[in-house]
Amino acid sequence: MKEEQIRELLEDMSTEEKIGQLLQLTGAFYADEGLATGPMQQMQLSQEQVEQAGSVLSTVGAATLKKIQTAYMEKQPHHIPLMFMADVINGYRTVFPIPLALGCSFEPEIMRKTSEISAREMARAGVHVTFSPMVDLVRDARWGRVMESTGEDTYLNRCFAKAAIEGYQGAGVGTKDHVAACMKHFAGYGSPVGGREYNQVEVSERSLFEDYLPAYKTGVDAGTKMVMTSFNTLGRIPCTGNQELMKGILREQWGYDGVVISDWAAIHELIEHGVARDEDEAAYLAMQAGVDIDMMTNVYALHLKDQLASGKVTMDQLDAAVYRILNLKNELGLFENPFKDADESYDESKKPDGEHTKYAREILPETFVLLKNDGILPLSKEPVDTCKSIAFIGPFMKEIDVCGAWSFFNRKEENVTLEQAVNERELSMPYTIEEGCHTVPYGMRFVGIRGEVVNPYTPEELGVLKANAVASAKQADVVVMALGEHSFFSGEGGARTQITIPEHQMELFRAVAEVNPNIAVVTFSGRPLDLREVNEKAKAILHVWFPGTETGHAVMDVLFGDASPSGRLSMSFPYCVGQVPVYYNELHTGRQYIDGTETSRFFSKYIDAPNHPLYVFGYGLDYTEYRYDNLVLDGNQVTKDRPITVSVDVTNVGKRAGKEVVQMYLQDLVGSVARPVRELKGFEKVALSAGEKKTITFTITEEMLRFYDRNMNYVSEPGEFKVYVGGNSDAELSAGFQLV
Ligand code: BGC
């Protein structure tokens, strides 16, 4: 449809129809007769209002959506199609690792490709828009939703935001097998005070602009077709009614002209936040902020008509919102083909696409982070003196819920467990598999966003599980333990004050460690964990997050050395929860403290814990080692027009091939405002065979040295800088240069 046709359509629509476009409901409203009455009553919507709602969320499946679409379009006065949206976060049927793990790959191409595959799968299931990517910067591991982000670093987040949006949207959202991206949550949702879900956000204006906003801006530049508001306040104003943010920054400064959708019920929550007296005022505030779609409340549907009549809200405002929605429907090609790529045969397919799972298995080792290894890994495939038998122990040996909190569309029984993958290997040495305990503690019935998890065992049964595990550990040369938090412990509503492996699993770990010290632990989680005790007692730790459909295969590939782990942490692992929030690019204090260097009390430090996290941002081991030398700058002065090049030799000094993430950090020694101790400004993942050396180069431009000065101007200041290059954020190899 041409632009003028959209305008003509808009002119021809009734006010009710227009307001309808701004309403988003779940598929329950359109389910077979009878079902619709419940939710309709709760929301006080009339049949007519439901029949005119512009979009539907959380319902998938080609056959179902085609049916809903056909029935809807028949009744819609202008036969305008619905837009179907869903939370497809790290995969649809083929589930990839959670975004925090994808960030650990330091390989945005992987994010692009996984998003492309997810788009293909969800498009065939009838979905038009995915509520992804989530690009919120996260620094507090207590918050459950850190799993949905790509981590604590602004630059890394930007690279992944762009890749995800380009992967979902392809050459155009109307092209086959692509969908529109909805970047979320605008803005600052990743920093709730205390890590407590939905809590207020208190970031300084400078930090907001420098640390938090850039990834959203990159998403806008990458062409995201939709932006979701966030639940939190920013500067004490809830984002969904925040004009400075939504209008001032997003639309006016950044030129964003796509659709803005509220988060679930966030318009109504303006009342709970205490900035709107009632629904009428909430509708007004959200409208003024330029929020186009009201997700799952009746606030726009019930109040906009009166506000138009009284002149509080103008028809121009309403038309602008409706135009943006119709325009997206048009870009998706829905006026020509309202079913887009929906394909019933896809829903009925017995297994996920083999090519997709093959790719998942291939990339998983790039997201696994080897946190410790004193040589126990990789395990030998043949019996050797040190390993003639293996005991595999732990609840995650059999766990099928390994896709992270948001994997609504995954069929759990399709996920490959560790147990299944070991058995497939037909090992040439004796091995045992023991669960040892359940993933969640005895008596626990825990509600997640996808249902609930229950520990089904009696105390007697748990006693037997544990005894069997300890007995098998005693007899084996090597123990592999698979431990971690259940996926319901993270994700929305999954904030924790203790970020350890659950105590009942730690008891199992201790009991095993007492009888056999040769333990390699595979850890699962949706957040950085406090792994102090595991680090002390185990010989190796492989952190695999929630890897998705191909979990078992990929974990065994890495344990037995068919693949090397090449993930590097996208978020610091604290030494203990008391350090949180802890992140590498903090500011210098007036009393800077380096662990172990000062005995005086009056330094910026704790009296009962180090300052340094247990594992820093960018950290991760490999089955080989790398040496860095020859850091050379091709000049020592950067100017506006003349960047400098920094080169470094990276050599694989071990006996196996591997992939190293070469990271470049910059530090501004003196600024008009305090500057971070260092900031990631470049990275490259390099494959190196044993003994191979490669020279890696990065360019340092004046633009990389900019920041918000005293007057909030984004500028660079002449002076002294330092560049650090290495394999993590503690990189020591450095050189100085100037900006003139
Ligand atoms: C979440 C969003 C999600 C939406 C729709 C909300 O509760 O905050 O991230 O996209 O629900 O399911």
Residues whose N, C-alpha, C, O or C-beta is under 5 A from the ligand:
A	BS01	BGC	D87 F131 D263 W264
